Amino acid sequence: MKKIYVIMFTVFLNSVFLSCNPESIADENVPQACCGENGEIPPPPPEEISG
């Protein structure tokens, strides 16, 4: 019975320390511009089909 409590406590600690906080991840996302200062990303060039 004591082993079950130890296992449950270990699982609980792991879930607390390794859990993901989606709010902190969403706050850190900063859009980055690739080709200029306006922040608009141009569409990719059309693919050439060779046949």
MARNUSE-878466 format. One record per residue (C-alpha): residue in three letters; x, y, z. Coordinates in pm, 1 decimal, always signed. Layout:
# MARNUSE-878466
+-----+----------+----------+----------+
|  aa |        x |        y |        z |
+-----+----------+----------+----------+
| ALA |        X |        Y |        Z |
...
+-----+----------+----------+----------+
# end
This chain:
# MARNUSE-878466
+-----+----------+----------+----------+
|  aa |        x |        y |        z |
+-----+----------+----------+----------+
| MET |     +0.0 |     +0.0 |     +0.0 |
| LYS |   +288.2 |   +234.2 |    +75.3 |
| LYS |   +430.6 |   +183.0 |   -276.0 |
| ILE |   +104.5 |   +299.4 |   -430.1 |
| TYR |   +122.8 |   +627.7 |   -238.7 |
| VAL |   +483.8 |   +678.8 |   -343.7 |
| ILE |   +398.9 |   +610.5 |   -707.8 |
| MET |    +96.8 |   +841.8 |   -696.3 |
| PHE |   +304.4 |  +1117.2 |   -533.8 |
| THR |   +576.6 |  +1077.8 |   -797.3 |
| VAL |   +324.3 |  +1095.1 |  -1081.6 |
| PHE |   +165.2 |  +1402.0 |   -924.6 |
| LEU |   +500.3 |  +1580.9 |   -892.9 |
| ASN |   +592.1 |  +1495.0 |  -1251.7 |
| SER |   +260.2 |  +1625.8 |  -1380.0 |
| VAL |   +304.0 |  +1951.3 |  -1187.0 |
| PHE |   +660.2 |  +2014.6 |  -1302.1 |
| LEU |   +614.0 |  +1901.8 |  -1662.7 |
| SER |   +268.6 |  +2042.5 |  -1730.3 |
| CYS |   +229.7 |  +2292.7 |  -2010.3 |
| ASN |    +87.0 |  +2637.7 |  -1953.1 |
| PRO |    -71.7 |  +2740.9 |  -2285.5 |
| GLU |   -120.2 |  +3103.8 |  -2177.5 |
| SER |   +250.4 |  +3165.6 |  -2128.4 |
| ILE |   +330.5 |  +3008.7 |  -2465.8 |
| ALA |    +66.7 |  +3220.7 |  -2641.0 |
| ASP |   +201.2 |  +3538.8 |  -2480.9 |
| GLU |   +553.9 |  +3477.7 |  -2610.5 |
| ASN |   +453.4 |  +3447.0 |  -2978.6 |
| VAL |   +563.2 |  +3759.1 |  -3161.9 |
| PRO |   +491.7 |  +3785.3 |  -3536.5 |
| GLN |   +805.6 |  +3841.8 |  -3737.9 |
| ALA |   +830.4 |  +4008.4 |  -4075.8 |
| CYS |  +1049.2 |  +3843.4 |  -4334.3 |
| CYS |  +1086.7 |  +4098.6 |  -4612.6 |
| GLY |  +1048.3 |  +4452.0 |  -4487.7 |
| GLU |   +918.6 |  +4653.6 |  -4199.7 |
| ASN |   +546.3 |  +4633.1 |  -4272.9 |
| GLY |   +500.3 |  +4277.2 |  -4143.8 |
| GLU |   +333.1 |  +4142.0 |  -4457.2 |
| ILE |   +467.9 |  +3813.4 |  -4584.5 |
| PRO |   +460.6 |  +3783.0 |  -4964.3 |
| PRO |   +309.9 |  +3464.4 |  -5113.1 |
| PRO |   +548.7 |  +3203.6 |  -5247.9 |
| PRO |   +624.7 |  +3208.7 |  -5620.9 |
| PRO |   +420.1 |  +2970.9 |  -5837.0 |
| GLU |   +571.8 |  +2631.0 |  -5899.1 |
| GLU |   +691.6 |  +2552.4 |  -6249.1 |
| ILE |   +556.4 |  +2226.3 |  -6385.1 |
| SER |   +805.1 |  +2055.3 |  -6610.8 |
| GLY |   +685.7 |  +1761.6 |  -6795.1 |
+-----+----------+----------+----------+
# end
